[in-house]
Amino acid sequence: MTLKKIIPLLIFIVSMLSCERDFTLYIDKQGGNPVLYSFIQPNSSLILSLSKSVAATSAHNYELYTDAQLIISRNHCCIKTISYPSNQLWENFSDLIFVENDSIEIQIITNNEIIVKAQTIVPVFTPITQVDTIKIAKSQIDGTIKNFMQLGISFSDSLKIKDYYQLNLEWHQTSLVNNVLTDSIIPIVFSKTDRVFYDPEQGTSTIGNIDFDGLFTDATLKTKEYKIQIQLPYNEFTLSSNDISKKLVIKLSHLNKDCYLFKRSQIIYDTYKQLPIFDPVNIYSNIENGFGMLASFATTSDTIFITN
């Protein structure tokens, strides 16, 4: 939660405690801390965001750099030194393509001084080796029978080091409504009943039943090959009268540890901020002398095409 949101809440709480008590509220008027974000994928260009944090009393969300330089290194060798585009929040460095297992370091320099340093290692692709489907029927609490499509999503884990993953499912549809073609991508919220989604580290949150959006580790894996079991309503595997095409896209991302911890802390924060009052949540950062995240992930996918 930002100070902008905390300040009105603090004032309200103190005013309710006593009408006769004086209090002094100290606000951090400082800003200017470096903020860097980049999420690197193998075989893709480097996209990077650089800005400065602002004071809590500022009317703006960020401040841009006008004099920053980047030093970008791959596998401990400098490959590029460049001035960051003036007054630019995001920049695509299309000539910088990284691959699996690349070790990347980014340094930010202003006034001939290194102010920020961050590192990441690009993970390898973890392919989906097989997807099985089978129709099953399950009894419901009210005594009715409901049909499900059970998916068996197989992949291979190294078991040599601790690995971090994220599984996402999406419906990709093309529909014709009132003679207008519409493409849509619909993320699927599915039940995380497979044991792979249980991680003792995820038990540290005081709010139970948080949906961590398919994040998991190999902590519960005992064999190199594993099949994740997912169940979706069977009636979703049909084309409606308006559908021209429909497919289920299964995405398995292999994350580095920093990417996993950042995503997890962001989900916890998003859950907590829905409460009227909650304890502070630190968004994970690996930026030395600054804020933000330099992380990487490698995503593979498989597709099931729906036909009637």
Secondary structure, 3 states (H helix, E strand, C coil): CCHHHHHHHHHHHHHHHCCCCCCCCCCCCCCCCEEEEEEECCCCEEEEEEEECCCCCCCCCCECCCCCEEEEEECCEEEEEEECCCCCCEEEEEEEECCCCCEEEEEEEECCEEEEEEEEECCCCCCEEEEEEEEEEEECCCCCEEEEEEEEEEEECCCCCCCEEEEEEEEEEEEEECCEEEEEEEECCCCCCCHHHCCHHHHHCCCCCCCCCCEEECCCCCCCEEEEEEEEEHHHCCCCCCEEEEEEEEEEEEECHHHHHHHHHHHHHHHHCCCCCCCCCCCCCCCECCEEEEEEEEEEEEEEECCC
